[in-house]
Amino acid sequence: MSPRSASVNEELRRRSRERLLQAAVELVDERGFEATTLGDIADRAGSARGLVSYYFPGKRQLVQSAVHRLMHRTLEEALEREPRTEDGRERLARAIDAILGLARDRPVLMRQHMAGLLQAEGFVQCPEQRRLSELLTDTVARYGSPDLAADYPMLRALLMGAVFAALVPGVPMPVPELRAELFRRYGLDWELGVPPERDTGTRERDLSRFFATEERHSEGKDPGPRSGPARRQQS
């Protein structure tokens, strides 16, 4: 039997890594961070325990990468859903609704994620985090930002703050109120995106499509910001 080619080995490694990411999201969503062990994740993924350490330095880094994968694929799906549009205001509304929707539908997972970001290691620099950054930067550019270097971090901070406010135990703020505040800040019409009254709020149980093993355009690459801001769309 001839040895496997380098490309086949690379594909097998990529699939193994993505199975671990999916297993991490599923288990933390079901049990919480502390009750989920690396052994549990390896078992759910059908991988050897040692393979987890090969790809990730620890559980916190694995879970953070897994949540960033879910976030960027959720955002990607929202931005590209039919009817597809290049309108910057609509795309920003979709982005806000996608992130707030994760806080509403997966509170355990997103609460654990926010807690992890406050740990000493902060953001894990991984392909999943970079892709999320690219999508949000592109969204701000299409909205018409004259200063991406300032406006992208502000959008990221506002979204993180809204997610935190929606998840504070005992005193959570309603997602529709948080949405209204963000929409006011960016001058977005309430009817853009997916208004709460049109949102079925159906919680996805099967996460496999967010962790599909096919390559996606530019995933894991950092092409840099768009060349020049787009002109702001008028409603």
Sequence and secondary structure as in RCSB ss.txt:
>XXXX:A:sequence
MSPRSASVNEELRRRSRERLLQAAVELVDERGFEATTLGDIADRAGSARGLVSYYFPGKRQLVQSAVHRLMHRTL
EEALEREPRTEDGRERLARAIDAILGLARDRPVLMRQHMAGLLQAEGFVQCPEQRRLSELLTDTVARYGSPDLAA
DYPMLRALLMGAVFAALVPGVPMPVPELRAELFRRYGLDWELGVPPERDTGTRERDLSRFFATEERHSEGKDPGP
RSGPARRQQS
>XXXX:A:secstr
     HHHHHHHHHHHHHHHHHHHHHHHHHH STT  HHHHHHHHT  HHHHHHH SSHHHHHHHHHHHHHHHHH
HHHHHSSS    HHHHHHHHHHHHHHHHHH HHHHHHHHHHHTSTT S  SHHHHHHHHHHHHHHHHHT S HHH
HHHHHHHHHHHHHHHHH TTS   HHHHHHHHHHHHT  TTSS  GGG         GGGG  S  TTTT    S
 SS       
